[in-house]
Amino acid sequence: MRFAARFGFDIEAATFRAIRRHVGREIHQVSPERLREELTKLLTEGAARRAFELLEETWLLQQVLPESGR
């Protein structure tokens, strides 16, 4: 998400679908420290809004920041 947002890349449709398909299980294999580092970079490297939009669109936002729930 970070690179796609920062550099204006599109996420390929098959990749997008794969992220959604695996979001509930596989994201929890990533250490909390790594997630914190990636979120910090999302916020500080530019294009934070787009990055968080992508997280929402791929259903990752609710997984990495449950406080953001609707």
OpenMM code with the backbone's topology and positions (N, CA, C; nanometers):
from openmm import Vec3, app, unit

residues = "MET ARG PHE ALA ALA ARG PHE GLY PHE ASP ILE GLU ALA ALA THR PHE ARG ALA ILE ARG ARG HIS VAL GLY ARG GLU ILE HIS GLN VAL SER PRO GLU ARG LEU ARG GLU GLU LEU THR LYS LEU LEU THR GLU GLY ALA ALA ARG ARG ALA PHE GLU LEU LEU GLU GLU THR TRP LEU LEU GLN GLN VAL LEU PRO GLU SER GLY ARG".split()
positions = [
    Vec3(0.0809, -0.1173, 0.0000),
    Vec3(0.0000, 0.0000, 0.0000),
    Vec3(0.0867, 0.1257, 0.0000),
    Vec3(0.1933, 0.1172, 0.0791),
    Vec3(0.2786, 0.2355, 0.0917),
    Vec3(0.3387, 0.2755, -0.0420),
    Vec3(0.3941, 0.1802, -0.1141),
    Vec3(0.4562, 0.2134, -0.2421),
    Vec3(0.3524, 0.2540, -0.3458),
    Vec3(0.2412, 0.1854, -0.3481),
    Vec3(0.1356, 0.2203, -0.4435),
    Vec3(0.0893, 0.3633, -0.4202),
    Vec3(0.0689, 0.3996, -0.2957),
    Vec3(0.0235, 0.5351, -0.2643),
    Vec3(0.1318, 0.6387, -0.2943),
    Vec3(0.2510, 0.6121, -0.2469),
    Vec3(0.3591, 0.7099, -0.2594),
    Vec3(0.3964, 0.7389, -0.4052),
    Vec3(0.3991, 0.6336, -0.4870),
    Vec3(0.4433, 0.6509, -0.6249),
    Vec3(0.3294, 0.6540, -0.7259),
    Vec3(0.2051, 0.6485, -0.6774),
    Vec3(0.0902, 0.6568, -0.7656),
    Vec3(0.0666, 0.5317, -0.8475),
    Vec3(0.1117, 0.4171, -0.7963),
    Vec3(0.0930, 0.2914, -0.8676),
    Vec3(-0.0496, 0.2416, -0.8505),
    Vec3(-0.0970, 0.1688, -0.9502),
    Vec3(-0.2227, 0.0960, -0.9387),
    Vec3(-0.1903, -0.0446, -0.8906),
    Vec3(-0.2794, -0.1010, -0.8125),
    Vec3(-0.2636, -0.2388, -0.7698),
    Vec3(-0.3377, -0.3255, -0.8710),
    Vec3(-0.2685, -0.4214, -0.9278),
    Vec3(-0.3284, -0.5094, -1.0274),
    Vec3(-0.4515, -0.5774, -0.9679),
    Vec3(-0.5533, -0.5979, -1.0499),
    Vec3(-0.6811, -0.6526, -1.0047),
    Vec3(-0.6644, -0.7877, -0.9348),
    Vec3(-0.5832, -0.8766, -0.9900),
    Vec3(-0.5640, -1.0084, -0.9285),
    Vec3(-0.4961, -0.9954, -0.7923),
    Vec3(-0.4017, -0.9047, -0.7805),
    Vec3(-0.3343, -0.8812, -0.6528),
    Vec3(-0.4322, -0.8246, -0.5519),
    Vec3(-0.5140, -0.7303, -0.5959),
    Vec3(-0.6153, -0.6689, -0.5102),
    Vec3(-0.7099, -0.7763, -0.4552),
    Vec3(-0.7566, -0.8649, -0.5437),
    Vec3(-0.8471, -0.9721, -0.5011),
    Vec3(-0.7772, -1.0674, -0.4037),
    Vec3(-0.6520, -1.0966, -0.4286),
    Vec3(-0.5767, -1.1865, -0.3399),
    Vec3(-0.5603, -1.1252, -0.2011),
    Vec3(-0.5349, -0.9972, -0.1958),
    Vec3(-0.5234, -0.9296, -0.0658),
    Vec3(-0.6540, -0.9448, 0.0105),
    Vec3(-0.7648, -0.9165, -0.0543),
    Vec3(-0.8952, -0.9285, 0.0121),
    Vec3(-0.9237, -1.0726, 0.0551),
    Vec3(-0.8864, -1.1670, -0.0274),
    Vec3(-0.9135, -1.3076, 0.0019),
    Vec3(-0.8367, -1.3541, 0.1263),
    Vec3(-0.7177, -1.3017, 0.1467),
    Vec3(-0.6323, -1.3495, 0.2559),
    Vec3(-0.6224, -1.2545, 0.3741),
    Vec3(-0.6898, -1.1427, 0.3680),
    Vec3(-0.6708, -1.0374, 0.4673),
    Vec3(-0.6993, -1.0818, 0.6107),
    Vec3(-0.8002, -1.1595, 0.6330),
    Vec3(-0.8383, -1.1961, 0.7687),
    Vec3(-0.7436, -1.2915, 0.8374),
    Vec3(-0.6699, -1.3686, 0.7603),
    Vec3(-0.5827, -1.4699, 0.8196),
    Vec3(-0.4368, -1.4288, 0.8188),
    Vec3(-0.3889, -1.3914, 0.7064),
    Vec3(-0.2451, -1.3776, 0.6885),
    Vec3(-0.1854, -1.2508, 0.7494),
    Vec3(-0.2632, -1.1463, 0.7611),
    Vec3(-0.2076, -1.0217, 0.8171),
    Vec3(-0.1640, -1.0425, 0.9624),
    Vec3(-0.2255, -1.1370, 1.0307),
    Vec3(-0.1919, -1.1602, 1.1714),
    Vec3(-0.0604, -1.2363, 1.1884),
    Vec3(-0.0021, -1.2796, 1.0774),
    Vec3(0.1303, -1.3425, 1.0832),
    Vec3(0.2405, -1.2365, 1.0851),
    Vec3(0.2037, -1.1128, 1.0561),
    Vec3(0.2997, -1.0024, 1.0560),
    Vec3(0.3113, -0.9503, 1.1988),
    Vec3(0.4327, -0.9296, 1.2436),
    Vec3(0.4532, -0.8862, 1.3825),
    Vec3(0.3973, -0.7453, 1.4033),
    Vec3(0.3506, -0.7179, 1.5239),
    Vec3(0.3007, -0.5835, 1.5545),
    Vec3(0.4059, -0.4748, 1.5306),
    Vec3(0.5317, -0.5086, 1.5559),
    Vec3(0.6391, -0.4111, 1.5347),
    Vec3(0.6508, -0.3750, 1.3868),
    Vec3(0.6394, -0.4739, 1.3015),
    Vec3(0.6471, -0.4486, 1.1566),
    Vec3(0.5282, -0.3648, 1.1104),
    Vec3(0.4099, -0.3974, 1.1598),
    Vec3(0.2911, -0.3189, 1.1252),
    Vec3(0.3076, -0.1741, 1.1702),
    Vec3(0.3602, -0.1554, 1.2905),
    Vec3(0.3831, -0.0195, 1.3411),
    Vec3(0.4792, 0.0562, 1.2510),
    Vec3(0.5863, -0.0092, 1.2094),
    Vec3(0.6838, 0.0557, 1.1220),
    Vec3(0.6212, 0.0955, 0.9888),
    Vec3(0.5420, 0.0074, 0.9311),
    Vec3(0.4776, 0.0381, 0.8031),
    Vec3(0.3764, 0.1514, 0.8181),
    Vec3(0.3003, 0.1500, 0.9247),
    Vec3(0.2033, 0.2586, 0.9475),
    Vec3(0.2743, 0.3916, 0.9683),
    Vec3(0.3853, 0.3888, 1.0402),
    Vec3(0.4640, 0.5114, 1.0597),
    Vec3(0.5132, 0.5647, 0.9258),
    Vec3(0.5614, 0.4771, 0.8419),
    Vec3(0.6085, 0.5194, 0.7101),
    Vec3(0.4934, 0.5713, 0.6249),
    Vec3(0.3759, 0.5069, 0.6354),
    Vec3(0.2588, 0.5556, 0.5613),
    Vec3(0.2279, 0.7004, 0.5977),
    Vec3(0.2425, 0.7301, 0.7245),
    Vec3(0.2085, 0.8634, 0.7734),
    Vec3(0.3150, 0.9685, 0.7451),
    Vec3(0.4381, 0.9264, 0.7265),
    Vec3(0.5465, 1.0238, 0.7170),
    Vec3(0.6107, 1.0387, 0.5803),
    Vec3(0.5837, 0.9488, 0.4881),
    Vec3(0.6516, 0.9532, 0.3589),
    Vec3(0.5720, 1.0223, 0.2490),
    Vec3(0.4581, 1.0747, 0.2797),
    Vec3(0.3755, 1.1384, 0.1772),
    Vec3(0.2673, 1.0454, 0.1266),
    Vec3(0.1602, 1.1024, 0.0777),
    Vec3(0.0456, 1.0290, 0.0229),
    Vec3(-0.0248, 0.9436, 0.1273),
    Vec3(-0.0251, 0.9898, 0.2517),
    Vec3(-0.0884, 0.9137, 0.3598),
    Vec3(-0.2369, 0.8912, 0.3324),
    Vec3(-0.3037, 0.9929, 0.2831),
    Vec3(-0.4469, 0.9777, 0.2569),
    Vec3(-0.4729, 0.8631, 0.1591),
    Vec3(-0.4001, 0.8610, 0.0490),
    Vec3(-0.4187, 0.7548, -0.0507),
    Vec3(-0.3837, 0.6188, 0.0081),
    Vec3(-0.2798, 0.6130, 0.0892),
    Vec3(-0.2415, 0.4871, 0.1511),
    Vec3(-0.3537, 0.4328, 0.2392),
    Vec3(-0.4148, 0.5206, 0.3167),
    Vec3(-0.5228, 0.4760, 0.4037),
    Vec3(-0.6486, 0.4429, 0.3239),
    Vec3(-0.6688, 0.5095, 0.2129),
    Vec3(-0.7794, 0.4722, 0.1241),
    Vec3(-0.7580, 0.3312, 0.0690),
    Vec3(-0.6352, 0.3020, 0.0296),
    Vec3(-0.6043, 0.1678, -0.0202),
    Vec3(-0.6209, 0.0627, 0.0892),
    Vec3(-0.5781, 0.0947, 0.2095),
    Vec3(-0.5973, 0.0019, 0.3205),
    Vec3(-0.7458, -0.0268, 0.3407),
    Vec3(-0.8282, 0.0757, 0.3314),
    Vec3(-0.9730, 0.0591, 0.3469),
    Vec3(-1.0298, -0.0245, 0.2323),
    Vec3(-0.9900, 0.0061, 0.1099),
    Vec3(-1.0421, -0.0642, -0.0072),
    Vec3(-1.0048, -0.2128, -0.0081),
    Vec3(-0.8900, -0.2449, 0.0466),
    Vec3(-0.8457, -0.3849, 0.0486),
    Vec3(-0.8874, -0.4555, 0.1776),
    Vec3(-0.9588, -0.3869, 0.2636),
    Vec3(-1.0079, -0.4402, 0.3913),
    Vec3(-0.8962, -0.4624, 0.4924),
    Vec3(-0.7792, -0.4071, 0.4673),
    Vec3(-0.6688, -0.4204, 0.5622),
    Vec3(-0.6795, -0.3228, 0.6794),
    Vec3(-0.7414, -0.2090, 0.6570),
    Vec3(-0.7456, -0.1065, 0.7619),
    Vec3(-0.8089, -0.1595, 0.8892),
    Vec3(-0.9214, -0.2258, 0.8780),
    Vec3(-0.9898, -0.2806, 0.9957),
    Vec3(-0.9039, -0.3851, 1.0658),
    Vec3(-0.8202, -0.4547, 0.9913),
    Vec3(-0.7350, -0.5565, 1.0500),
    Vec3(-0.6164, -0.4974, 1.1243),
    Vec3(-0.5551, -0.3944, 1.0678),
    Vec3(-0.4353, -0.3379, 1.1316),
    Vec3(-0.4676, -0.2274, 1.2305),
    Vec3(-0.5833, -0.1654, 1.2153),
    Vec3(-0.6290, -0.0633, 1.3096),
    Vec3(-0.7760, -0.0883, 1.3429),
    Vec3(-0.8018, -0.1858, 1.4285),
    Vec3(-0.9409, -0.2202, 1.4584),
    Vec3(-1.0213, -0.1027, 1.5135),
    Vec3(-0.9511, -0.0054, 1.5716),
    Vec3(-1.0177, 0.1134, 1.6237),
    Vec3(-1.0859, 0.1953, 1.5141),
    Vec3(-1.0476, 0.1710, 1.3901),
    Vec3(-1.1028, 0.2462, 1.2785),
    Vec3(-1.2379, 0.1915, 1.2322),
    Vec3(-1.2853, 0.0864, 1.2985),
    Vec3(-1.4099, 0.0198, 1.2576),
    Vec3(-1.5269, 0.1144, 1.2438),
    Vec3(-1.6174, 0.0722, 1.1623),
    Vec3(-1.7342, 0.1554, 1.1348),
    Vec3(-1.8410, 0.1405, 1.2375),
] * unit.nanometer
topology = app.Topology()
chain = topology.addChain("A")
for resn in residues:
    res = topology.addResidue(resn, chain)
    for name in ("N", "CA", "C"):
        topology.addAtom(name, app.Element.getBySymbol(name[0]), res)
